[in-house]
Amino acid sequence: MGELIKLPNIGKEVERQLNEVGITTFEQLAEMGCKQAWLRIKSIDDSACLNRLYGLEGAIQGIRWHNLSEDVKGELKAFYNQHK
């Protein structure tokens, strides 16, 4: 286990995928942002879903994804719909 699993919303599988696409630290994740991190995961796992995108943003913000603002969820959902 690395440091990413300590973040909200990041379990073993998401941490493994993040590591596989070259993201191993919180700093790398935060600098890249949830959208680019999700696109990288999507490139290796076509089943990457909207909740995974929400989860990545929640991890960056340090909160459970359920607590993201409706504005953020709306923006991420629009992004997801463009790239699914």
N, C-alpha and C positions, 0 to 999 in steps of 0.2 A: 504494500500500500504506500502511496505517495501522499503528498500534501493536499492534492485536490479533493480526495475523498472526505476531508475534514470540512469542506464547504457545504452549505445547504444545497440540497437537490442533487448532489453528486454521489452516485453509488459506484460500486466496483466496475460495472460495465461502462458507464459513461467516463469514468476516470481512464479505463483501459483505452477507450476510443480516443479520448483527448490525447493521451500519451502517444497513441499510434499515429496521430496526425501532427505530432511535434509540439504539443502543448503540455508542459509538465509542471508549470508553476502558476500560482494565482496571478502573478504579475504578467505572465505571457497571456493568460486568458483575458485579463482586464484590458491590457493594451490592444489585443486583437478585437475584442468585443464579441458579444454573443452571436451576432449575425455571421461574421466570418468564421468563427469557431464552428457554428452549426453547419455552414456550407462545407467546411472540411470534413466534418463527421458524415454529412450526407454523401460525400464523395466515396466513402468506404462502407456506408450503411444506408441503402436506399429507403429503409423503413424509418429513418430519423423523422420524428413527428413534431408537431407544434408544441407539445408539452416539453420535449427536450429543449427546444429553443427557449421557452419560458424558463425552464430549469437553469439553463446557462446564464440567462440574465439575472435570475434570482441569486445564483451563486456569486455573480459579480457584485450585486447589491448587498449580499450578506443576509438575504431573507428567503423564506420559502416562496416558491413561485406563485402560490395561491394568493400571496399578499402583494403582488405587483399591482401597480395602479391600472385602472381600466384604460387609461391613455396609452401606457406602455404595452399592455396586452393587445390593444387595437393596432398599434404600429407594428408589433411583431407578427400579428396575424396577417396583416397586409403583406409584409415581407415574405412570410411563409407561403402565402397563396401565390406569390409571384415565382417561387422557386420549387414548389413541390412537384 
